[in-house]
Amino acid sequence: MLCASAADKDAPVFRPKPAAEYPNSTRQEGLRMSAEIFGSAEQTKGAFGKLNPNEHGVLPVLVVMQNDSKNVIRLEGLTIEVIDSNKDRWQNIPPLELPYLKPPERPTVKASPIPPIFQRKKKNALTGIELDQRGFAAKMLPPGESASGFFYFQTPNEPGLTLYLTGLRNASTGQELFYFELPLDKK
């Protein structure tokens, strides 16, 4: 408990805007969906502090949902992808799997009679709890409520990216909602 509270104290305070205030936004069946790429060091500093996931090949995308319908939305089966301009699809990576994206470094072997001086291994920056804390974790979205969090992708930040979301369901009927497609180029 002490570790978590000490980490929370050092973490930057990040509060997303309401879903309607983002330029990359769409609305259907009473659900507003918004998204924003955090592709610059300035943006990531506000959300993740010193950690810049972009430097490690991870593109964070903030998703904000606002449920203005009368139905509870089930988010457990949510599938989210980024589609680039070449129509390549990139699945999101769960925050707990991010530390395993970076391959292990090969040891340097020197043919010398002098024993090597072992250097300390560098800490994997993607093991930071900020990524897990900021990740999207909502499983249900009651009427009048909003949910937000980051999804992480191993894709470069380039023009023409589109966010594609499926798997949202009406909790009472089980009926799947129409898919959401958000172009991420608007500023």
Secondary structure, DSSP 8 states (H G I E B T S, - for coil): -HHHHHHHHHS-------GGGSSSEEEETTEEEEEEE--SHHHHHHHHTT--GGGGT-EEEEEEEEE-SSS-EE-TT-EEEEE-TT--EEE-B-GGGGGGSS----------SS----------GGG-HHHHHHB---SEE-TT-EEEEEEEESS---TT-EEEEE--EETTT--B---EEEES---
